[in-house]
């Protein structure tokens, strides 16, 4: 009987979920980037003579209520939604990592106060808090990013704090103190890297949440304006067309949203499975 090689078993290339999710996401990103470039974009022009044409050879996804090609519009909306979601996920991860590392490194009263503040923010409904932020600046891209980034950092802060607490009292940090390392050097060289791998996973796991929140805000009319297509604005525009029989105006943007979310979520779950055993080996007892 062959001995199992644990390093081979945790090889990322053997994770089918990771491979399939990465392949699907690569296709989605390629579609979102290349189609608008090749086609020149849908532009602001309208053609009411071609409004609500069903999917066919000339328009693979049909046309919307203004006669614009929905295949191109969906790619443009997907591109904007992915960019907004990526920026929001990165910003949330940076905020959460900094708060979690600082809270665990300082400890004591500061740690308790910071974590109670985290509990307070986490107790608020994220969507309602995001709506409250965006309502002051409707249609502003920075307000949308802030509304998502400022409501999704709390879980990252908890994860980063847990990673730092596991390492703070370890022999590695104790040896660094005995060697004369300053507190800042310990934080920079030991504690921050301890949360680094989890931060990468957090970025991937936050992407689906950010995509759905941006789409929800745009669907409610609080996100991007209609002239800047995103998945949310396309779904909002599809409401009137759907009542007139234009099922494709809803089906294709909604399908792009669901497939993108599943691909990113699968990639995040696979990344977590890869990182978890490495974290257990890296953190000494």
C-alpha positions as a Markdown table, in Angstrom:
| # | Residue | x | y | z |
|---|---|---|---|---|
| 1 | Unk | 0.0 | 0.0 | 0.0 |
| 2 | Unk | 1.4 | 3.4 | -1.0 |
| 3 | Unk | 2.1 | 6.0 | 1.6 |
| 4 | Unk | 0.0 | 9.1 | 1.0 |
| 5 | Unk | 2.0 | 12.3 | 0.5 |
| 6 | Unk | 0.2 | 15.1 | 2.4 |
| 7 | Unk | 1.9 | 17.8 | 0.4 |
| 8 | Unk | 0.7 | 16.2 | -2.9 |
| 9 | Unk | -2.9 | 15.8 | -1.5 |
| 10 | Unk | -3.1 | 19.5 | -0.7 |
| 11 | Unk | -1.6 | 20.5 | -4.1 |
| 12 | Unk | -3.9 | 23.2 | -5.4 |
| 13 | Unk | -3.8 | 21.7 | -8.9 |
| 14 | Unk | -5.6 | 18.6 | -7.6 |
| 15 | Unk | -8.5 | 20.6 | -6.3 |
| 16 | Unk | -11.2 | 20.2 | -9.0 |
| 17 | Unk | -13.4 | 23.0 | -7.5 |
| 18 | Unk | -10.4 | 25.4 | -7.7 |
| 19 | Unk | -9.7 | 24.4 | -11.3 |
| 20 | Unk | -13.3 | 24.7 | -12.5 |
| 21 | Unk | -14.0 | 27.9 | -10.6 |
| 22 | Unk | -10.8 | 29.5 | -11.9 |
| 23 | Unk | -11.5 | 28.4 | -15.5 |
| 24 | Unk | -15.1 | 29.8 | -15.4 |
| 25 | Unk | -13.9 | 33.0 | -13.8 |
| 26 | Unk | -11.3 | 33.4 | -16.5 |
| 27 | Unk | -13.9 | 33.0 | -19.2 |
| 28 | Unk | -16.2 | 35.6 | -17.4 |
| 29 | Unk | -13.4 | 38.1 | -17.1 |
| 30 | Unk | -12.3 | 37.6 | -20.7 |
| 31 | Unk | -15.9 | 38.1 | -21.8 |
| 32 | Unk | -16.3 | 41.3 | -19.7 |
| 33 | Unk | -13.0 | 42.7 | -21.0 |
| 34 | Unk | -12.8 | 41.7 | -24.6 |
| 35 | Unk | -16.4 | 42.0 | -25.9 |
| 36 | Unk | -16.7 | 45.8 | -25.2 |
| 37 | Unk | -13.2 | 46.3 | -26.7 |
| 38 | Unk | -13.9 | 44.4 | -29.9 |
| 39 | Unk | -17.4 | 45.7 | -30.4 |
| 40 | Unk | -16.6 | 49.3 | -29.4 |
| 41 | Unk | -19.1 | 49.3 | -26.6 |
| 42 | Unk | -22.9 | 49.9 | -26.7 |
| 43 | Unk | -22.5 | 53.7 | -26.4 |
| 44 | Unk | -25.2 | 56.1 | -25.5 |
| 45 | Unk | -27.0 | 55.8 | -28.8 |
| 46 | Unk | -30.5 | 54.2 | -29.0 |
| 47 | Unk | -32.4 | 52.5 | -31.8 |
| 48 | Unk | -36.0 | 52.1 | -30.9 |
| 49 | Unk | -36.7 | 50.4 | -34.2 |
| 50 | Unk | -34.6 | 47.5 | -32.8 |
| 51 | Unk | -36.0 | 47.6 | -29.3 |
| 52 | Unk | -36.7 | 44.3 | -27.5 |
| 53 | Unk | -35.5 | 42.0 | -30.3 |
| 54 | Unk | -35.4 | 38.4 | -29.2 |
| 55 | Unk | -32.0 | 36.5 | -29.1 |
| 56 | Unk | -30.9 | 35.6 | -32.6 |
| 57 | Unk | -27.9 | 35.5 | -35.0 |
| 58 | Unk | -27.6 | 39.3 | -35.1 |
| 59 | Unk | -28.1 | 39.8 | -31.3 |
| 60 | Unk | -27.1 | 36.7 | -29.3 |
| 61 | Unk | -28.7 | 38.1 | -26.1 |
| 62 | Unk | -31.3 | 40.1 | -27.9 |
| 63 | Unk | -31.7 | 43.9 | -27.4 |
| 64 | Unk | -33.0 | 46.0 | -24.5 |
| 65 | Unk | -35.8 | 48.5 | -24.5 |
| 66 | Unk | -33.6 | 51.1 | -26.2 |
| 67 | Unk | -32.4 | 48.8 | -29.0 |
| 68 | Unk | -28.9 | 48.3 | -27.7 |
| 69 | Unk | -27.2 | 44.9 | -28.0 |
| 70 | Unk | -27.6 | 43.1 | -24.7 |
| 71 | Unk | -24.6 | 40.8 | -25.3 |
| 72 | Unk | -22.4 | 43.9 | -25.3 |
| 73 | Unk | -24.4 | 45.6 | -22.5 |
| 74 | Unk | -24.1 | 42.6 | -20.2 |
| 75 | Unk | -20.3 | 42.4 | -20.8 |
| 76 | Unk | -20.1 | 46.2 | -19.9 |
| 77 | Unk | -22.2 | 45.8 | -16.8 |
| 78 | Unk | -20.3 | 42.7 | -15.7 |
| 79 | Unk | -17.0 | 44.6 | -16.1 |
| 80 | Unk | -18.1 | 47.5 | -14.0 |
| 81 | Unk | -19.6 | 45.2 | -11.3 |
| 82 | Unk | -16.4 | 43.2 | -11.1 |
| 83 | Unk | -14.2 | 46.3 | -10.9 |
| 84 | Unk | -16.4 | 47.8 | -8.1 |
| 85 | Unk | -16.5 | 44.5 | -6.3 |
| 86 | Unk | -12.8 | 44.0 | -6.5 |
| 87 | Unk | -12.1 | 47.5 | -5.1 |
| 88 | Unk | -14.6 | 47.1 | -2.3 |
| 89 | Unk | -13.2 | 43.7 | -1.4 |
| 90 | Unk | -9.7 | 45.0 | -1.3 |
| 91 | Unk | -10.7 | 48.0 | 0.8 |
| 92 | Unk | -12.7 | 45.9 | 3.3 |
| 93 | Unk | -9.8 | 43.5 | 3.7 |
| 94 | Unk | -7.3 | 46.2 | 4.3 |
| 95 | Unk | -9.5 | 47.9 | 6.9 |
| 96 | Unk | -10.3 | 44.7 | 8.6 |
| 97 | Unk | -6.8 | 43.4 | 8.6 |
| 98 | Unk | -5.4 | 46.6 | 10.1 |
| 99 | Unk | -8.1 | 46.8 | 12.8 |
| 100 | Unk | -7.7 | 43.1 | 13.7 |
| 101 | Unk | -3.9 | 43.2 | 13.9 |
| 102 | Unk | -3.8 | 46.4 | 15.9 |
| 103 | Unk | -6.4 | 45.2 | 18.3 |
| 104 | Unk | -4.6 | 41.9 | 19.0 |
| 105 | Unk | -1.2 | 43.5 | 19.1 |
| 106 | Unk | -2.2 | 46.2 | 21.6 |
| 107 | Unk | -4.4 | 43.8 | 23.7 |
| 108 | Unk | -5.9 | 44.7 | 27.0 |
| 109 | Unk | -8.4 | 47.5 | 27.3 |
| 110 | Unk | -7.8 | 48.6 | 23.7 |
| 111 | Unk | -8.6 | 45.2 | 22.4 |
| 112 | Unk | -11.8 | 45.0 | 24.3 |
| 113 | Unk | -13.0 | 48.5 | 23.2 |
| 114 | Unk | -12.1 | 47.8 | 19.5 |
| 115 | Unk | -13.9 | 44.4 | 19.5 |
| 116 | Unk | -17.0 | 46.0 | 21.1 |
| 117 | Unk | -17.0 | 48.5 | 18.3 |
| 118 | Unk | -16.7 | 45.7 | 15.8 |
| 119 | Unk | -19.6 | 44.0 | 17.4 |
| 120 | Unk | -21.6 | 47.2 | 17.1 |
| 121 | Unk | -20.9 | 47.6 | 13.4 |
| 122 | Unk | -21.6 | 43.9 | 12.8 |
| 123 | Unk | -25.0 | 44.1 | 14.5 |
| 124 | Unk | -26.2 | 46.6 | 12.0 |
| 125 | Unk | -27.8 | 45.2 | 8.8 |
| 126 | Unk | -25.2 | 45.6 | 6.1 |
| 127 | Unk | -27.6 | 46.4 | 3.3 |
| 128 | Unk | -29.6 | 49.0 | 5.3 |
| 129 | Unk | -26.4 | 50.7 | 6.4 |
| 130 | Unk | -25.1 | 50.7 | 2.8 |
| 131 | Unk | -28.4 | 52.2 | 1.6 |
| 132 | Unk | -28.1 | 54.9 | 4.3 |
| 133 | Unk | -24.6 | 55.8 | 3.1 |
| 134 | Unk | -25.5 | 55.8 | -0.6 |
| 135 | Unk | -28.7 | 57.8 | -0.1 |
| 136 | Unk | -26.7 | 60.9 | 0.7 |
| 137 | Unk | -24.8 | 60.6 | -2.6 |
| 138 | Unk | -27.0 | 58.7 | -5.1 |
| 139 | Unk | -25.1 | 57.7 | -8.3 |
| 140 | Unk | -21.7 | 58.5 | -6.9 |
| 141 | Unk | -19.2 | 55.6 | -7.5 |
| 142 | Unk | -17.1 | 56.5 | -4.4 |
| 143 | Unk | -20.2 | 56.5 | -2.2 |
| 144 | Unk | -21.1 | 53.0 | -3.5 |
| 145 | Unk | -17.6 | 51.7 | -2.8 |
| 146 | Unk | -17.6 | 53.3 | 0.7 |
| 147 | Unk | -21.0 | 51.8 | 1.5 |
| 148 | Unk | -19.8 | 48.3 | 0.7 |
| 149 | Unk | -16.2 | 48.6 | 2.1 |
| 150 | Unk | -17.3 | 50.2 | 5.4 |
| 151 | Unk | -19.9 | 47.4 | 6.1 |
| 152 | Unk | -17.9 | 44.3 | 5.2 |
| 153 | Unk | -14.6 | 44.6 | 7.2 |
| 154 | Unk | -15.8 | 43.3 | 10.5 |
| 155 | Unk | -15.5 | 39.6 | 9.8 |
| 156 | Unk | -12.0 | 40.2 | 8.3 |
| 157 | Unk | -11.0 | 42.0 | 11.5 |
| 158 | Unk | -12.1 | 39.0 | 13.6 |
| 159 | Unk | -10.2 | 36.5 | 11.5 |
| 160 | Unk | -7.0 | 38.7 | 11.5 |
| 161 | Unk | -7.3 | 39.2 | 15.3 |
| 162 | Unk | -7.6 | 35.4 | 15.8 |
| 163 | Unk | -4.5 | 34.7 | 13.6 |
| 164 | Unk | -2.4 | 37.3 | 15.5 |
| 165 | Unk | -3.6 | 36.1 | 18.9 |
| 166 | Unk | -2.5 | 32.6 | 18.0 |
| 167 | Unk | 1.0 | 33.8 | 17.2 |
| 168 | Unk | 1.4 | 36.6 | 19.7 |
| 169 | Unk | 2.3 | 34.4 | 22.6 |
| 170 | Unk | 4.2 | 31.8 | 20.6 |
| 171 | Unk | 7.9 | 30.9 | 21.0 |
| 172 | Unk | 8.8 | 32.6 | 17.8 |
| 173 | Unk | 7.6 | 36.0 | 19.0 |
| 174 | Unk | 9.1 | 35.4 | 22.5 |
| 175 | Unk | 12.5 | 34.6 | 20.8 |
| 176 | Unk | 12.2 | 37.8 | 18.8 |
| 177 | Unk | 11.6 | 39.9 | 22.0 |
| 178 | Unk | 14.6 | 38.2 | 23.6 |
| 179 | Unk | 16.7 | 39.1 | 20.6 |
| 180 | Unk | 15.9 | 42.7 | 21.1 |
| 181 | Unk | 13.2 | 43.2 | 18.4 |
| 182 | Unk | 11.0 | 46.3 | 19.0 |
| 183 | Unk | 7.2 | 46.0 | 19.1 |
| 184 | Unk | 6.9 | 47.6 | 15.7 |
| 185 | Unk | 9.4 | 45.0 | 14.3 |
| 186 | Unk | 7.4 | 42.2 | 15.8 |
| 187 | Unk | 4.2 | 43.5 | 14.3 |
| 188 | Unk | 5.7 | 44.1 | 10.9 |
| 189 | Unk | 7.8 | 40.9 | 10.6 |
| 190 | Unk | 5.6 | 38.4 | 12.5 |
| 191 | Unk | 2.1 | 39.5 | 13.2 |
| 192 | Unk | 1.1 | 41.1 | 9.9 |
| 193 | Unk | 2.4 | 38.2 | 7.8 |
| 194 | Unk | 0.4 | 35.9 | 10.1 |
| 195 | Unk | -2.8 | 37.5 | 8.8 |
| 196 | Unk | -1.6 | 37.8 | 5.2 |
| 197 | Unk | -2.7 | 34.5 | 3.8 |
| 198 | Unk | -6.1 | 34.8 | 5.5 |
| 199 | Unk | -6.4 | 38.3 | 4.0 |
| 200 | Unk | -5.9 | 36.9 | 0.5 |
| 201 | Unk | -8.7 | 34.4 | 1.1 |
| 202 | Unk | -10.9 | 37.2 | 2.6 |
| 203 | Unk | -10.6 | 39.2 | -0.6 |
| 204 | Unk | -11.9 | 36.3 | -2.7 |
| 205 | Unk | -14.7 | 35.5 | -0.3 |
| 206 | Unk | -15.8 | 39.1 | -0.1 |
| 207 | Unk | -16.1 | 39.4 | -3.9 |
| 208 | Unk | -19.5 | 37.7 | -4.2 |
| 209 | Unk | -20.9 | 39.8 | -1.3 |
| 210 | Unk | -19.6 | 43.0 | -3.0 |
| 211 | Unk | -21.1 | 42.0 | -6.4 |
| 212 | Unk | -24.5 | 41.3 | -4.9 |
| 213 | Unk | -24.5 | 44.5 | -2.8 |
| 214 | Unk | -23.5 | 46.7 | -5.8 |
| 215 | Unk | -26.2 | 45.0 | -7.9 |
| 216 | Unk | -28.8 | 45.5 | -5.2 |
| 217 | Unk | -28.0 | 49.1 | -4.8 |
| 218 | Unk | -28.1 | 49.8 | -8.5 |
| 219 | Unk | -31.4 | 47.8 | -8.8 |
| 220 | Unk | -32.9 | 49.9 | -6.1 |
| 221 | Unk | -31.9 | 53.1 | -8.0 |
| 222 | Unk | -29.3 | 54.1 | -5.4 |
| 223 | Unk | -26.3 | 52.8 | -7.3 |
| 224 | Unk | -24.8 | 53.7 | -10.6 |
| 225 | Unk | -26.9 | 55.9 | -13.0 |
| 226 | Unk | -28.7 | 54.1 | -15.9 |
| 227 | Unk | -26.2 | 55.5 | -18.5 |
| 228 | Unk | -23.4 | 53.5 | -16.7 |
| 229 | Unk | -24.3 | 49.9 | -17.1 |
| 230 | Unk | -23.8 | 47.4 | -14.3 |
| 231 | Unk | -25.5 | 44.2 | -13.6 |
| 232 | Unk | -27.8 | 46.0 | -11.1 |
| 233 | Unk | -28.8 | 48.7 | -13.6 |
| 234 | Unk | -29.5 | 46.1 | -16.3 |
| 235 | Unk | -31.7 | 44.2 | -13.9 |
| 236 | Unk | -33.5 | 47.4 | -13.0 |
| 237 | Unk | -34.1 | 48.2 | -16.7 |
| 238 | Unk | -35.4 | 44.6 | -17.3 |
| 239 | Unk | -38.4 | 45.1 | -15.1 |
| 240 | Unk | -40.4 | 47.1 | -17.7 |
| 241 | Unk | -39.2 | 44.9 | -20.6 |
| 242 | Unk | -40.2 | 41.7 | -18.7 |
| 243 | Unk | -43.8 | 42.8 | -18.5 |
| 244 | Unk | -43.8 | 43.2 | -22.3 |
| 245 | Unk | -42.4 | 39.7 | -22.8 |
| 246 | Unk | -38.7 | 40.5 | -23.0 |
| 247 | Unk | -37.6 | 37.6 | -20.8 |
| 248 | Unk | -34.1 | 37.8 | -22.2 |
| 249 | Unk | -33.5 | 41.3 | -20.7 |
| 250 | Unk | -33.7 | 39.7 | -17.3 |
| 251 | Unk | -32.4 | 36.2 | -18.0 |
| 252 | Unk | -28.9 | 37.0 | -19.3 |
| 253 | Unk | -27.8 | 39.7 | -16.8 |
| 254 | Unk | -29.2 | 37.6 | -14.0 |
| 255 | Unk | -27.5 | 34.5 | -15.3 |
| 256 | Unk | -24.2 | 36.4 | -15.5 |
| 257 | Unk | -24.7 | 37.5 | -11.9 |
| 258 | Unk | -25.4 | 34.0 | -10.6 |
| 259 | Unk | -22.6 | 32.3 | -12.6 |
| 260 | Unk | -20.0 | 34.9 | -11.5 |
| 261 | Unk | -21.1 | 34.6 | -7.9 |
| 262 | Unk | -20.8 | 30.8 | -7.9 |
| 263 | Unk | -17.4 | 30.9 | -9.7 |
| 264 | Unk | -15.9 | 33.4 | -7.2 |
| 265 | Unk | -17.5 | 31.6 | -4.2 |
| 266 | Unk | -16.1 | 28.3 | -5.4 |
| 267 | Unk | -12.7 | 29.8 | -5.9 |
| 268 | Unk | -12.8 | 31.3 | -2.3 |
| 269 | Unk | -13.8 | 28.0 | -0.8 |
| 270 | Unk | -11.0 | 26.1 | -2.6 |
| 271 | Unk | -8.5 | 28.8 | -1.5 |
| 272 | Unk | -9.6 | 28.4 | 2.1 |
| 273 | Unk | -9.1 | 24.6 | 1.9 |
| 274 | Unk | -5.6 | 25.1 | 0.6 |
| 275 | Unk | -4.6 | 27.8 | 3.1 |
| 276 | Unk | -6.1 | 26.1 | 6.2 |
| 277 | Unk | -3.5 | 23.2 | 6.6 |
| 278 | Unk | -0.7 | 25.6 | 5.8 |
| 279 | Unk | -1.8 | 27.9 | 8.5 |
| 280 | Unk | -1.9 | 25.1 | 11.1 |
| 281 | Unk | 1.7 | 24.1 | 10.2 |
| 282 | Unk | 3.0 | 27.6 | 10.2 |
| 283 | Unk | 1.7 | 28.7 | 13.6 |
| 284 | Unk | 3.8 | 27.1 | 16.3 |
| 285 | Unk | 2.4 | 25.9 | 19.5 |
